[in-house]
Amino acid sequence: MKKKVISALLCAAMVATMLVGCGGSSNDSKSSGGDGKKLVYWAMWSKDEPQAKVIQDAIAKYTEDTGVEVDVQFKGRSGQREGLQPALDAKQTIDLFDEDVNRVNGSWGKYLLDLEDVAKDYESEHGNETLFKIARAAYEDGTLHSIPYQPSIFGFFYNKTLFDKAGIKEVPTTWDELDAVCAKLKDAGITPITADDAYMTSFIGYHLARYIGQDGVKSLVTGEEVNGQNVTWDDERVLAAAQSFADFAKKGYFSKNIATNVYPAGQNQEFAPGDAAIVICGSWLPNEAKASVAEDLEWGYFNYPSVPNGTDDNTANNIANQVFAINKDSKMADEAFELITYITTGDYDKEMTTEALCIPTDKANSDAWPTELTEVKAGFDATTTYYDWAAGAESNNDLTGTLKTSALELAAGKLDAAGFISTMKKAAGK
């Protein structure tokens, strides 16, 4: 792509998103282009999701401004994950697509257009430093091949109303403080913590990573050395992690339904209605649970607590996002990048925060965080170490199923710490 073309497109995009620098005001002008072209975009969203609504609004404005039509195909998660790679391999016309940052840059990395030069001005004006750092790290050579949006953080959401009822004044930052909080909740007749099966590997992964770090978790589940870490299931720190988790189960801090909660039962049937005070989930929770939320629920959040003598503290977290990527074989790469700017900046980025209750992408919208995520911002901003999904606990597909089941049984009190480790060693062939 010629640099002068890119500059013109970025100028048009900045006009469309109320930015100065190219002159004019939002939505006042139309960029040149069109000529009957049609941009093909495969989206990870289902057409009835709020994200899809915002994307459709942005596309309508983009087409109005540029004359470029967009064939957007809302594939949903399974459709995108199962169908995109075969379609790309078959050289089907797909200009633009999106999905999780690691999947896009990892599994589909060979199809991506290099965006380092193309996105330079965009990143300067709009880019969240953390998200761009994660996007680069996700690609094999550390260069930019995708544009972040829909950022999220994984941790503990809590019901501030129930905390007040139990007389809890401070948010816990350590495991001992969380223990004290749970004791007060239980004494007040409130279920302290619930979770869903879909997030149990993340739950136990986070917990282990606090003790042994993410590289330690990856080494543990793969049985291989990772960045100098060689951790086994016989490691005393792994036992300590399992014991502290089992201790919470013995004290009755986990929901009695935790072993049978099939997503989204924990978040929608226990936490949202106010029957449980804390749930482990990502910052997409307020959007997913909004139909079930009790009228008096006031949203709170805290990062996964630090543990005694741990490798990582509560500034190490799984911050992730979806990303847009452009097919390196696209004949409409300039137009695709311009559409990205429409969706991820300015008014449509703000609309995404209100419709989908999500974290803003555009750093110019840093004041647009939804009320439900007010406390999330502090935890997000405090993060200095970035975990992968489940802090690396899903790095061995052959072990993930057993880890999930064993973590559920550990939380339900059906396994003690020794039983948990014995089960995992057997599954790992140790």
C-alpha positions as CSV (number, residue, x, y, z in Angstrom):
1,M,0.0,0.0,0.0
2,K,1.3,3.4,-0.9
3,K,1.9,5.7,2.0
4,K,0.0,8.6,0.5
5,V,-3.1,6.4,0.2
6,I,-2.9,5.4,3.8
7,S,-2.5,9.0,4.9
8,A,-5.7,9.9,3.0
9,L,-7.6,7.0,4.5
10,L,-6.4,7.8,8.0
11,C,-7.4,11.4,7.5
12,A,-10.9,10.4,6.5
13,A,-11.2,8.0,9.4
14,M,-10.1,10.7,11.9
15,V,-12.7,13.1,10.4
16,A,-15.3,10.4,10.9
17,T,-14.4,10.0,14.5
18,M,-14.3,13.7,15.5
19,L,-10.6,14.1,15.5
20,V,-8.7,17.1,14.4
21,G,-5.6,17.1,12.2
22,C,-7.2,16.6,8.8
23,G,-9.8,19.4,9.3
24,G,-13.5,19.4,9.4
25,S,-15.9,17.9,11.9
26,S,-17.4,14.4,12.4
27,N,-19.5,13.1,9.6
28,D,-19.2,16.2,7.5
29,S,-17.4,14.8,4.5
30,K,-17.2,11.8,2.3
31,S,-13.9,10.1,1.4
32,S,-13.3,9.3,-2.2
33,G,-13.8,5.7,-3.2
34,G,-16.6,3.3,-3.7
35,D,-16.8,2.5,-7.4
36,G,-18.9,-0.5,-6.7
37,K,-16.4,-2.2,-4.4
38,K,-17.6,-4.6,-1.8
39,L,-15.5,-5.3,1.3
40,V,-16.0,-8.8,2.8
41,Y,-15.8,-9.0,6.6
42,W,-16.2,-12.2,8.7
43,A,-17.3,-11.3,12.2
44,M,-17.1,-13.4,15.3
45,W,-20.3,-12.1,16.7
46,S,-23.8,-13.4,16.3
47,K,-26.1,-11.0,14.6
48,D,-28.3,-10.5,17.6
49,E,-25.5,-9.5,20.0
50,P,-25.0,-5.9,21.0
51,Q,-21.6,-5.8,19.5
52,A,-23.1,-6.7,16.1
53,K,-25.5,-3.8,16.4
54,V,-22.7,-1.3,16.9
55,I,-20.7,-2.8,14.1
56,Q,-23.7,-2.6,11.8
57,D,-24.2,1.1,12.8
58,A,-20.5,1.8,12.0
59,I,-20.6,0.0,8.7
60,A,-23.7,2.0,7.6
61,K,-21.9,5.2,8.3
62,Y,-18.7,4.0,6.7
63,T,-20.6,3.1,3.5
64,E,-22.4,6.4,3.5
65,D,-19.1,8.3,3.8
66,T,-17.0,6.2,1.4
67,G,-19.4,4.5,-1.0
68,V,-17.8,1.2,-0.2
69,E,-20.3,-1.6,0.5
70,V,-19.5,-4.1,3.2
71,D,-20.6,-7.8,3.1
72,V,-20.6,-8.5,6.8
73,Q,-21.1,-12.1,7.8
74,F,-21.9,-12.7,11.5
75,K,-20.5,-16.2,12.0
76,G,-20.6,-16.4,15.8
77,R,-17.8,-18.0,17.8
78,S,-18.1,-21.6,16.5
79,G,-18.7,-20.5,12.9
80,Q,-15.6,-18.3,12.9
81,R,-13.4,-20.8,14.7
82,E,-14.5,-23.7,12.5
83,G,-14.9,-22.0,9.2
84,L,-12.4,-19.2,8.8
85,Q,-9.2,-21.1,8.3
86,P,-10.7,-23.5,5.6
87,A,-12.1,-20.5,3.8
88,L,-8.7,-18.7,3.9
89,D,-6.9,-21.8,2.8
90,A,-9.3,-22.1,-0.2
91,K,-8.5,-18.4,-1.1
92,Q,-12.1,-17.4,-0.5
93,T,-12.5,-13.6,-0.7
94,I,-12.3,-12.4,2.9
95,D,-10.7,-9.0,3.5
96,L,-11.2,-8.5,7.3
97,F,-11.9,-10.7,10.2
98,D,-11.8,-10.7,14.0
99,E,-11.5,-13.0,17.0
100,D,-9.5,-13.4,20.2
101,V,-6.0,-11.9,20.1
102,N,-4.1,-15.1,20.6
103,R,-6.2,-17.1,18.2
104,V,-5.9,-14.5,15.4
105,N,-2.1,-13.9,15.9
106,G,-1.3,-17.6,16.6
107,S,-3.6,-20.0,14.8
108,W,-4.2,-17.7,11.9
109,G,-1.0,-15.7,12.0
110,K,0.2,-16.7,8.6
111,Y,-2.8,-15.0,6.9
112,L,-2.2,-11.6,8.5
113,L,-1.1,-8.3,6.9
114,D,1.7,-6.5,8.6
115,L,0.2,-3.3,10.1
116,E,3.3,-1.7,11.7
117,D,3.5,1.1,9.1
118,V,-0.2,1.3,8.3
119,A,-1.3,1.8,11.9
120,K,1.4,4.1,13.1
121,D,-0.7,7.3,13.1
122,Y,-3.8,5.3,14.4
123,E,-1.8,3.9,17.3
124,S,-0.5,7.4,18.2
125,E,-3.9,8.9,18.2
126,H,-6.1,6.1,19.5
127,G,-4.0,3.1,20.7
128,N,-4.2,1.8,24.3
129,E,-0.5,1.1,25.1
130,T,-1.4,-2.1,27.0
131,L,-3.5,-3.6,24.3
132,F,-1.0,-2.9,21.6
133,K,1.7,-4.4,23.7
134,I,-0.4,-7.6,24.0
135,A,-1.2,-7.6,20.3
136,R,2.4,-7.5,19.3
137,A,3.4,-10.1,21.9
138,A,0.8,-12.5,20.5
139,Y,2.5,-12.5,17.1
140,E,5.5,-14.8,16.6
141,D,8.0,-12.1,15.8
142,G,6.5,-9.4,18.1
143,T,5.3,-7.1,15.3
144,L,1.8,-5.6,14.9
145,H,-0.5,-7.7,12.7
146,S,-3.9,-6.9,14.4
147,I,-5.8,-4.0,15.8
148,P,-7.2,-4.4,19.4
149,Y,-10.8,-3.8,20.4
150,Q,-13.2,-5.2,23.1
151,P,-10.6,-5.3,25.9
152,S,-11.3,-7.3,29.0
153,I,-9.8,-8.3,32.3
154,F,-10.4,-11.5,34.3
155,G,-10.8,-11.4,38.0
156,F,-13.4,-11.3,40.9
157,F,-16.6,-9.3,40.6
158,Y,-18.5,-8.7,43.8
159,N,-21.9,-7.4,45.0
160,K,-21.2,-4.2,47.0
161,T,-24.7,-4.4,48.5
162,L,-23.9,-7.8,50.0
163,F,-20.5,-6.6,51.2
164,D,-22.2,-3.7,53.0
165,K,-24.8,-6.1,54.5
166,A,-21.9,-8.2,55.9
167,G,-20.1,-5.2,57.3
168,I,-17.2,-5.5,54.9
169,K,-15.4,-2.1,54.4
170,E,-12.3,-3.0,52.4
171,V,-11.8,-4.9,49.2
172,P,-9.3,-7.8,49.7
173,T,-5.9,-7.7,48.0
174,T,-4.4,-10.8,49.6
175,W,-5.7,-14.4,50.1
176,D,-5.8,-13.9,53.9
177,E,-7.9,-10.8,53.4
178,L,-10.2,-12.7,51.1
179,D,-10.5,-15.4,53.7
180,A,-11.6,-12.8,56.3
181,V,-14.1,-11.4,53.8
182,C,-15.6,-14.8,53.1
183,A,-15.9,-15.6,56.8
184,K,-18.0,-12.4,57.3
185,L,-20.2,-13.2,54.3
186,K,-20.8,-16.7,55.6
187,D,-21.6,-15.5,59.1
188,A,-24.1,-13.1,57.5
189,G,-25.8,-16.1,55.7
190,I,-24.5,-15.1,52.3
191,T,-22.8,-17.5,49.9
192,P,-19.3,-16.1,49.5
193,I,-18.0,-17.3,46.1
194,T,-19.6,-19.0,43.0
195,A,-18.2,-19.9,39.6
196,D,-19.1,-21.6,36.4
197,D,-17.6,-24.7,34.9
198,A,-16.4,-22.7,31.9
199,Y,-14.0,-20.7,34.0
200,M,-12.7,-23.3,36.4
201,T,-9.4,-23.8,34.6
202,S,-8.9,-20.0,34.8
203,F,-9.8,-20.1,38.5
204,I,-7.2,-22.8,39.3
205,G,-4.8,-21.4,36.7
206,Y,-4.8,-18.0,38.4
207,H,-4.5,-19.6,41.8
208,L,-1.5,-21.7,40.8
209,A,0.1,-18.7,38.9
210,R,0.1,-16.6,42.1
211,Y,2.3,-19.3,43.6
212,I,4.5,-20.3,40.7
213,G,4.0,-17.7,38.0
214,Q,2.6,-18.2,34.5
215,D,5.7,-19.9,33.2
216,G,5.5,-22.2,36.1
217,V,1.9,-23.1,35.3
218,K,2.8,-23.8,31.7
219,S,5.7,-26.0,32.8
220,L,3.5,-27.8,35.3
221,V,0.8,-28.8,32.7
222,T,3.1,-29.5,29.8
223,G,5.8,-31.3,31.7
224,E,8.4,-29.2,29.9
225,E,10.8,-26.5,30.9
226,V,9.4,-23.0,30.1
227,N,11.7,-20.0,30.2
228,G,13.9,-21.6,32.8
229,Q,11.0,-22.9,34.9
230,N,10.7,-26.6,35.5
231,V,7.8,-27.2,37.9
232,T,6.3,-30.6,38.7
233,W,3.2,-31.7,40.5
234,D,5.4,-32.6,43.5
235,D,6.5,-29.0,43.9
236,E,5.7,-27.8,47.4
237,R,4.3,-24.5,46.0
238,V,1.8,-26.5,44.0
239,L,0.8,-28.4,47.1
240,A,0.4,-25.1,49.0
241,A,-1.8,-23.7,46.2
242,A,-4.0,-26.8,46.3
243,Q,-4.2,-26.7,50.2
244,S,-5.3,-23.1,50.3
245,F,-8.0,-23.8,47.7
246,A,-9.1,-26.9,49.6
247,D,-9.2,-24.8,52.8
248,F,-11.8,-22.5,51.3
249,A,-13.9,-25.5,50.3
250,K,-13.6,-26.9,53.8
251,K,-14.7,-23.6,55.3
252,G,-17.8,-23.6,53.1
253,Y,-16.8,-20.5,51.1
254,F,-17.6,-21.9,47.7
255,S,-21.2,-22.3,46.5
256,K,-22.8,-25.7,47.2
257,N,-23.7,-25.7,43.5
258,I,-20.1,-25.1,42.3
259,A,-19.6,-28.7,41.1
260,T,-22.7,-28.6,39.0
261,N,-22.8,-25.0,37.8
262,V,-22.9,-25.3,34.0
263,Y,-22.2,-21.9,32.4
264,P,-23.9,-19.5,32.9
265,A,-25.7,-20.8,36.0
266,G,-23.2,-19.4,38.5
267,Q,-23.2,-15.9,37.1
268,N,-26.8,-15.6,36.1
269,Q,-28.6,-17.7,38.8
270,E,-26.4,-17.1,41.8
271,F,-24.4,-13.9,41.5
272,A,-26.6,-11.7,39.4
273,P,-29.8,-12.2,41.5
274,G,-27.8,-11.6,44.7
275,D,-27.5,-15.1,46.1
276,A,-23.7,-15.2,46.0
277,A,-21.5,-12.2,46.8
278,I,-18.4,-13.0,44.5
279,V,-18.0,-14.6,41.1
280,I,-14.9,-15.1,39.1
281,C,-15.4,-14.0,35.5
282,G,-14.2,-11.5,32.8
283,S,-15.3,-7.9,32.4
284,W,-17.9,-9.1,29.9
285,L,-20.0,-10.2,32.8
286,P,-22.2,-7.1,33.3
287,N,-23.3,-7.4,29.6
288,E,-23.9,-11.2,29.8
289,A,-25.8,-11.0,33.1
290,K,-27.8,-7.8,32.7
291,A,-31.1,-9.6,32.3
292,S,-30.7,-11.3,35.6
293,V,-29.3,-8.6,37.8
294,A,-31.0,-7.7,41.1
295,E,-32.2,-4.1,41.4
296,D,-30.0,-3.5,44.4
297,L,-26.8,-5.0,43.0
298,E,-24.0,-2.5,43.0
299,W,-21.1,-3.7,40.9
300,G,-17.6,-4.1,42.4
301,Y,-14.4,-5.7,41.2
302,F,-11.0,-6.7,42.5
303,N,-8.0,-8.4,40.9
304,Y,-7.2,-12.0,42.0
305,P,-5.5,-11.6,45.4
306,S,-1.8,-12.1,46.2
307,V,-0.8,-15.2,48.2
308,P,1.9,-15.6,50.8
309,N,5.4,-15.9,49.3
310,G,3.9,-16.0,45.9
311,T,5.8,-15.5,42.6
312,D,3.2,-13.0,41.3
313,D,1.0,-10.5,43.1
314,N,-2.3,-9.0,42.2
315,T,-0.8,-6.8,39.5
316,A,-0.5,-9.9,37.3
317,N,-3.7,-10.5,35.4
318,N,-5.3,-11.8,32.2
319,I,-6.0,-8.7,30.1
320,A,-7.1,-9.7,26.6
321,N,-9.2,-8.4,23.8
322,Q,-10.6,-9.2,20.4
323,V,-8.6,-8.0,17.4
324,F,-9.2,-7.1,13.8
325,A,-6.9,-8.5,11.2
326,I,-6.6,-7.9,7.5
327,N,-6.0,-10.8,5.1
328,K,-2.6,-10.3,3.6
329,D,-4.1,-11.3,0.2
330,S,-6.9,-8.7,0.4
331,K,-7.2,-6.4,-2.6
332,M,-9.1,-3.9,-0.3
333,A,-6.6,-3.6,2.6
334,D,-6.8,0.2,2.6
335,E,-10.6,0.1,2.8
336,A,-10.5,-2.6,5.5
337,F,-8.2,-0.6,7.7
338,E,-10.5,2.5,7.3
339,L,-13.5,0.4,8.4
340,I,-11.5,-0.7,11.5
341,T,-11.0,2.9,12.4
342,Y,-14.8,3.6,12.2
343,I,-15.6,0.7,14.5
344,T,-12.8,1.1,17.1
345,T,-12.7,4.9,17.6
346,G,-14.8,7.9,18.4
347,D,-18.6,7.7,18.6
348,Y,-18.8,4.0,17.7
349,D,-16.3,3.0,20.3
350,K,-18.4,4.9,22.8
351,E,-21.6,3.2,21.5
352,M,-19.9,-0.1,22.1
353,T,-19.3,0.7,25.7
354,T,-23.0,1.6,26.3
355,E,-24.5,-1.2,24.2
356,A,-22.2,-4.0,25.3
357,L,-21.1,-2.6,28.7
358,C,-17.5,-3.1,27.8
359,I,-14.1,-1.3,28.3
360,P,-13.5,1.5,25.7
361,T,-10.8,0.8,23.1
362,D,-10.0,4.3,22.0
363,K,-7.7,6.0,24.5
364,A,-9.5,9.2,23.6
365,N,-12.6,7.6,25.3
366,S,-10.9,6.9,28.5
367,D,-13.7,8.6,30.4
368,A,-16.4,6.4,28.8
369,W,-16.1,3.4,31.1
370,P,-19.6,2.0,31.9
371,T,-20.8,2.5,35.5
372,E,-20.8,-1.3,36.0
373,L,-17.0,-1.4,35.3
374,T,-16.0,1.6,37.4
375,E,-14.0,-0.5,39.8
376,V,-12.5,-2.5,37.0
377,K,-10.6,0.4,35.7
378,A,-8.3,0.6,38.8
379,G,-7.5,-3.1,38.5
380,F,-6.9,-2.8,34.8
381,D,-4.6,0.2,35.1
382,A,-2.7,-1.4,38.0
383,T,-1.8,-4.5,35.9
384,T,1.9,-4.7,35.0
385,T,2.2,-8.5,34.1
386,Y,-0.1,-9.9,31.5
387,Y,-1.3,-13.5,31.8
388,D,-2.5,-15.5,28.9
389,W,-6.0,-17.1,29.2
390,A,-6.2,-19.2,32.3
391,A,-2.6,-18.1,33.1
392,G,-1.4,-20.9,30.9
393,A,-3.3,-23.7,32.5
394,E,-4.8,-24.8,29.2
395,S,-1.4,-25.1,27.5
396,N,-1.8,-28.9,27.3
397,N,-5.1,-30.0,25.7
398,D,-4.6,-33.5,26.9
399,L,-4.7,-32.4,30.5
400,T,-7.3,-29.5,30.4
401,G,-10.3,-31.7,30.9
402,T,-8.9,-33.4,34.0
403,L,-7.7,-30.1,35.4
404,K,-11.2,-28.6,35.0
405,T,-12.9,-31.6,36.6
406,S,-10.4,-31.8,39.4
407,A,-10.6,-28.1,40.2
408,L,-14.4,-28.4,40.4
409,E,-14.1,-31.4,42.8
410,L,-11.4,-29.5,44.8
411,A,-13.8,-26.5,45.2
412,A,-16.7,-28.8,46.1
413,G,-14.7,-30.6,48.8
414,K,-14.8,-33.9,46.9
415,L,-11.0,-33.9,46.6
416,D,-8.5,-32.7,49.2
417,A,-5.2,-31.2,48.2
418,A,-3.4,-34.6,48.1
419,G,-6.2,-36.1,46.1
420,F,-6.1,-33.3,43.6
421,I,-2.4,-33.6,43.0
422,S,-2.6,-37.4,42.8
423,T,-5.3,-37.1,40.2
424,M,-3.3,-34.6,38.1
425,K,-0.1,-36.7,38.3
426,K,-2.0,-39.8,37.1
427,A,-3.5,-37.8,34.2
428,A,-0.1,-36.5,33.3
429,G,1.3,-40.0,33.4
430,K,3.6,-39.3,36.3
